[in-house]
Amino acid sequence: MLGRVGLGALSDRYPNQLSGGEQQRVALARALIADTGLILCDEPLSNLDADLRERMRVEISALVREATATSRLRATASGPARRLSRSPGRPRWS
């Protein structure tokens, strides 16, 4: 799962050795592994540079679709959230 969120090479690091964006991707991987059928995302694309933000937007949509999970995301900036909500898999945003 770490490979799917772009962190396969960092699996030997401790949480305090990860950037904010890397910590967010670990949280996403943990939510998917729990397989609860529900994924709650609070600012999932913040603290990411523009290139990684776009890649993760696509990847989050694909992962949510594969997990057949319901997702809900919160974002203060509506632009990234709206783009994510229009992606296949259609996570909901507020």
N, C-alpha and C positions, 0 to 999 in steps of 0.2 A: 504494500500500500504506500510506503514512503516513496517508492519509485514513481508511482502514479501522480503524487503531488510534487514531484521534483526534488525530493530530499534523500534519495537513495544513498548518495555519497556522504551524507551527514549522519548516518544512523548511529555512529559511535560518540556523538556529541551529547553533552548535558544541556538541559533547557536554557541555562544561563549563558551558554555559548552560541545560542541561535539568535538571529535578528528577529525583530518584531514580525516581519512578514513570514519568516521561516516558522516561527511559533504559531502563527495563524494557520499555516499549512499543516502543521502537526495536529492542531485542533480539528481540522477538517478530516484528516485521516482517522483520528480517534472516533469522531462522530460516525464515520462510515463503517468502521470496524464494529462498533457497538450494534449495528444493524437493528435499530429500534423502529425503523420505518419513518422517522421524523428527524429532520436536520434543521436546527436553528442556527442562523448565521447572523452575527452582530458585526457589521462593518467588515465583511469577508475580504474586500479588496483594498482596504486602507493599508497604509504602510508598505505598499508594493509600488515598484517603479512602473512606468507606463507599459513597457513590453511585458513584464511579468503579470501585470494586471490583466491585460488582454488574454494572455495564455491561460491564466487561472480562471477567467470568466468562462472561457470555452471548456476548460477541464472540469470546473464545478458543474456546469450543465451536463456534461457527459457522465460524470460520476453519479450525480443525482438520478439521472435517467437510468443508468445501469443498476443502481441500487433500488429502483422503483420506490423511492422514498418521497414523502411529502417534505417540501422544504419551505422555510419562511426566512426571509432575510430582512435585516434592518440596515438602512443606510441614511446618513444625513445628506449625502450628495445623491440626488435622484437619478442623474445621468447613468452612472455605472449600474445602478440597481435596475433601471428600466431596460438597459441593454441585456442584462442577465435574465430579466423576466421574459424577454422576447426570445431568448435562446431555446433550442429544443430542450425539453425537460421542464421548461417553464417554472422555475422557482418563483414563489410569490414574494413580493416585497412590500414593505410598509415604510 
